[in-house]
Amino acid sequence: IARGGTAHVLPSSPLPYRGVLIDVAADPALGDAFSDVIGQSLEAWTAQGLNSVMLRVPIDQSALCSVAAGHGFEFHHASGGQAVLKRWLRSDLEDKVPPWATHQVGGAGFVLSEQ
């Protein structure tokens, strides 16, 4: 979906370490245009030297997950009514995005002193 001869890049929020987060729910009108728009966006972000893209997809738009997978995205995590997919953009660097936490570990201490 080129506008005025330039690529349409999805709106994004910056993430630490040169990444971006795309919230698909913010643009529900994407529908059939999603494949073209995500392809153009990936090209633009790669040209900008970004490292990673996280794509948040609500469950009612889950059909877009298979489209995103066709562009190299893989599942990172899912929670409640949404899935988050990840794409590492840098073929010259090791993927540094940490895996999603599956456990929580806690610690506690107690000191009793008569003084």
C-alpha positions in Angstrom: 0.0 0.0 0.0 2.3 2.7 -1.3 1.1 6.2 -0.7 2.7 8.9 -2.8 5.4 6.5 -4.0 6.6 5.7 -0.5 6.1 2.5 1.5 3.4 2.4 4.2 5.1 1.5 7.5 3.0 0.3 10.4 2.9 2.6 13.4 5.2 1.3 16.1 6.4 2.0 19.6 10.1 1.8 20.4 11.4 -1.1 22.5 14.8 -1.3 24.2 17.8 -2.3 22.2 16.7 -1.1 18.8 13.4 -2.9 18.6 9.8 -1.9 17.8 6.4 -3.1 19.0 3.4 -3.3 16.6 -0.1 -3.5 18.0 -2.3 -4.9 15.3 -5.4 -3.9 17.2 -4.5 -0.2 16.7 -5.3 -0.6 13.0 -8.2 -3.1 12.6 -8.7 -2.0 9.0 -5.5 -3.7 7.8 -7.2 -7.0 6.9 -6.2 -8.1 3.4 -3.6 -5.4 3.1 -1.6 -6.8 6.1 0.8 -9.0 4.1 1.8 -6.1 1.8 2.1 -3.6 4.7 4.1 -5.9 7.0 6.4 -6.7 4.1 7.0 -3.0 3.4 7.4 -2.3 7.1 10.0 -5.0 7.6 12.0 -3.6 4.6 11.9 -0.1 6.2 12.9 -1.3 9.7 15.7 -3.4 8.3 17.0 -0.4 6.3 16.9 1.6 9.5 19.1 -0.9 11.3 16.6 -2.1 13.8 17.2 -5.4 15.5 13.8 -6.8 16.2 10.1 -6.5 15.7 7.4 -7.7 18.2 3.9 -8.0 16.8 1.0 -8.0 19.3 -2.1 -9.8 17.8 -5.5 -9.9 19.5 -7.3 -13.3 19.4 -10.0 -11.9 17.2 -7.4 -11.1 14.5 -5.4 -14.3 15.0 -5.6 -15.1 11.3 -2.9 -12.5 10.9 -0.5 -14.8 12.8 -0.2 -17.1 9.8 0.4 -14.2 7.5 3.1 -12.9 9.8 4.7 -16.4 10.0 5.0 -16.2 6.2 7.2 -13.1 6.8 9.5 -14.9 9.3 7.7 -14.2 12.5 7.5 -16.8 15.3 5.5 -17.0 18.5 7.2 -15.4 21.5 4.4 -15.7 24.0 0.6 -15.6 24.5 -1.4 -14.4 27.4 -5.1 -13.9 27.8 -6.6 -12.7 24.5 -3.4 -11.9 22.6 -0.3 -13.5 21.1 3.0 -11.8 20.6 5.1 -12.8 17.7 8.8 -11.9 17.2 11.0 -11.4 14.2 14.8 -10.9 14.5 15.9 -8.6 11.7 19.7 -8.8 11.9 21.2 -11.8 10.0 24.7 -10.6 11.0 24.0 -10.8 14.7 22.8 -13.5 17.1 19.2 -13.1 18.2 19.4 -11.5 21.7 15.7 -11.3 22.5 15.2 -13.2 25.7 12.6 -16.0 25.8 9.4 -15.4 27.6 9.5 -16.3 31.3 7.6 -19.5 32.1 8.3 -19.5 35.9 8.7 -17.2 38.8 11.2 -17.8 41.5 10.9 -16.1 44.8 13.1 -15.8 47.8 12.5 -14.6 51.4 14.4 -14.2 54.6 13.6 -13.5 58.2 15.9 -12.4 60.9 14.9 -12.4 64.6 17.2 -10.7 67.0 16.7 -10.1 70.7 18.8 -6.9 70.6 
